[in-house]
Amino acid sequence: MQKKILAAAIAAAFSTGALAAEVTMNGAIDTYVALNHGGDDWESALSSGGVNATHWGLKGTEEIGSSQVFFNLDTAVLSDSGEKAASGGGRMWSREANVGVRGKYGSLSFGRQYTPHFLTFLFYDPTGLSLGSSFSPYFMAGPHSTCGDQGELVRIDNSVSYVLPTNFGLTNFFFAALGEAKRANGGTSSTKGNLYNYAAKYDRGPFSTMLSFAYSNYANEVAGAAKKGSYDVKWLNYAITYDFGVTKPVLEFEKKWGDKDHGSSSFWMVQLGTSTPVFGGKWMISGSYFKNQSRNDADSYSFGTKFNYPLSKRTRIYCGVEATFNEDRAGYAIEAGPDSSLHFNFDPADPNGYSTNYLGKNVQQVFVGISHEF
């Protein structure tokens, strides 16, 4: 009740009219301590976002006949410093800013939204794609990463999403986003920078599987590429899991068809993991292999494990270990996840496209933290 009153007061500050929607505030505060070894020295830091991104937002709904209008506004900050998360690019609402309607024919929404491609990772990764996931080293935006050459496969602006469930367990995700890239003559292109994504998710009892295919057009080449101008990239993502009760294994596979001449790598990546209830908490473990098909000696593999223990309904503590092993031309670092603190040794000017100087080095990290949701 207090959250609703506070959220209504905040919403009222942006509106002079009466509030017709049911508005609530939600979010999380998540802080952890990490000890990182990147081939040379050990480093330590207090960081943000080991299980959840530290974030806060407003959600609202209004009943209209048999349908419901809804909106989401959500932004990420860093709990260790109070700054905006770097992944938001200075946006006021960096995670979500969308409005839509849902009813018996599905859900239709518009704005800044998560892609179905990213949701495949989020739904099936044993850790929910957070610190301790063997997938996390490969998610920093860039031409050799799994979340898009410009990070657009996590969430993207100017998007339209239609989610259509069925009564036999199949859910369809239709998604398109306009890049609105500028033409040389000053106009706006209707095709450059666009993203199109379809995904299908099937659930039947303890069994679940999801398949996603995405096509992305980039308005400009990667810095330093041999060929200039726009280029196309295609992505396939597939995951499958079965909950046995005593443990829940998952297998996930991703394939990217890049454009080497424009600086975008082709690769495939596979993860095998499981989550197991134990000692009143949950133990998660996974291993991944990343195969770069555009560069020699640029493969990588990683392992991660994490234990979450609930102190209450909203608060949990966690600890874990993660390690990444890079070949000579790979420089992946251990990530906490989207909207969290940047990895150790962050280098945005890295000419190799990894945002690190960990090229050819193995990286290990030990961490412990606390997360509270509200």
C-alpha positions, -999 to +999 in steps of 0.1 A: +000+000+000+028+024+009+045+017-025+013+025-043+008+058-024+044+068-031+042+058-068+010+078-071+027+109-056+056+105-080+033+100-110+013+131-100+044+152-103+044+144-140+006+150-145-019+177-138-049+154-144-065+128-121-048+094-120-071+068-135-045+040-136-034+017-108+003+027-104+029+008-083+066+013-078+091-016-079+128-023-082+158-038-065+190-028-047+219-052-053+255-048-041+284-073-041+321-075-034+343-091-060+379-103-061+391-105-097+422-121-112+429-111-148+462-128-155+484-103-137+472-089-104+443-095-081+418-066-079+388-060-056+358-037-059+324-030-044+300-033-074+263-032-083+240-058-098+252-093-090+217-110-091+194-081-101+203-048-117+199-020-091+168-003-106+135+014-099+105+019-119+068+026-122+041+002-135+005+011-143-026-006-155-062+004-163-091-018-171-109-010-203-138-034-208-123-069-212-088-055-220-062-038-199-040-008-208-005-009-192+027+010-191+063+004-178+089+029-169+122+015-155+157+028-150+190+014-137+215+030-113+246+017-096+242+010-058+279+015-051+281+050-065+245+063-071+254+069-108+233+059-138+242+025-153+265+029-183+243+007-205+215+033-203+234+058-224+221+087-203+184+079-208+161+088-180+143+055-184+172+032-195+156-002-191+120+002-202+097+029-214+066+015-231+028+015-232+005-012-245-028-031-243-035-067-235-065-090-237-078-123-250-060-117-283-026-112-267-004-082-258+006-052-281+031-027-268+053+002-281+085+019-270+118+008-255+115-029-248+133-062-243+138-083-274+124-119-276+160-130-284+173-117-251+143-131-232+154-166-244+186-161-224+168-146-195+141-173-192+165-203-195+199-193-181+203-210-147+212-177-129+187-156-149+217-142-168+235-127-139+269-129-122+280-165-120+265-174-154+290-189-179+272-169-206+279-135-189+315-130-203+301-129-239+274-102-233+294-070-235+282-051-266+305-054-295+312-072-328+323-105-310+295-105-284+262-123-281+239-092-274+244-075-307+272-054-323+257-023-306+239-041-277+206-039-294+196-075-287+190-068-250+165-040-255+159-015-282+141+018-288+113+025-312+100-010-310+066-028-315+060-060-297+031-084-301+029-115-278+002-141-288-003-170-264-023-201-273-044-226-253-020-255-261+012-241-245+027-222-275+034-185-271+044-164-302+066-133-300+065-109-329+089-079-326+102-051-348+122-020-341+129+011-363+165+022-363+155+057-376+191+061-390+198+093-408+204+094-446+233+113-461+208+139-474+195+145-439+163+124-441+154+093-421+159+058-435+130+034-432+153+003-433+187+011-419+192+002-383+160-019-381+156-051-361+131-079-367+127-108-343+103-138-341+103-163-312+082-192-302+080-206-266+064-239-258+056-250-222+040-283-211+043-292-175+079-294-165+091-292-201+099-258-218+117-248-250+121-216-269+134-207-304+143-172-316+154-158-350+165-122-353+176-101-383+194-068-377+205-042-402+233-019-390+236+016-405+274+018-402+303-006-401+323-015-370+352+009-364+383-002-385+364-025-408+377-032-443+343-023-459+322+008-452+285+013-449+255-007-438+255-045-433+231-073-422+234-098-393+212-128-385+209-146-351+194-179-340+189-188-303+174-221-290+170-233-254+154-264-238+149-275-202+131-300-181+124-296-144+129-329-126+122-313-092+156-324-077+174-304-104+165-284-136+190-289-164+191-265-195+208-266-229+211-234-249+226-227-283+232-195-302+244-189-337+253-156-353+259-150-391+280-118-391+297-098-418+335-101-415+343-074-441+322-049-420+340-060-388+312-082-374+322-118-363+303-150-370+302-174-342+283-201-323+280-206-286+266-234-264+258-236-227+250-265-205+238-258-170+215-267-141+198-252-110+192-273-079+173-266-047+197-273-018+200-262+019+170-240+016+185-220-013+194-226-050+227-238-064+234-229-100+262-242-122+269-238-160+296-242-186+298-225-220+319-227-251+323-198-276+335-206-311+345-175-332+342-185-369+356-153-383+389-151-363+415-178-357+426-183-321+397-163-308+376-189-290+368-190-253+351-211-227+339-204-192+325-219-161+303-204-133+286-214-101+265-194-077+245-201-046+215-180-037+200-181-002+168-163+007+169-143+040+133-133+035+107-131+007+124-101-008+161-104+004+187-129-006+224-133-002+246-149-028+282-161-034+300-178-063+330-183-085+334-177-122+363-183-147+369-175-183+396-190-205+406-170-236+426-180-266+453-157-278+430-134-298+400-134-274+397-109-245+364-117-227+359-105-191+335-116-164+303-096-165+276-091-139+249-086-165+230-058-183+227-026-163+252-037-137+287-023-129+311-025-158+336-054-157+371-051-142+396-036-166+370-019-188+387-004-219+362+013-243+390+021-267+402-015-271+410-020-308+402-057-307+365-050-299+364-066-264+365-035-242+393-051-222+431-056-224+426-093-213+436-105-248+448-141-244+445-140-206+424-162-183+401-144-158+388-157-125+364-140-100+351-147-065+321-127-053+296-124-025+266-100-023+231-091-011+200-083-032+167-067-020+136-064-041+108-039-034 
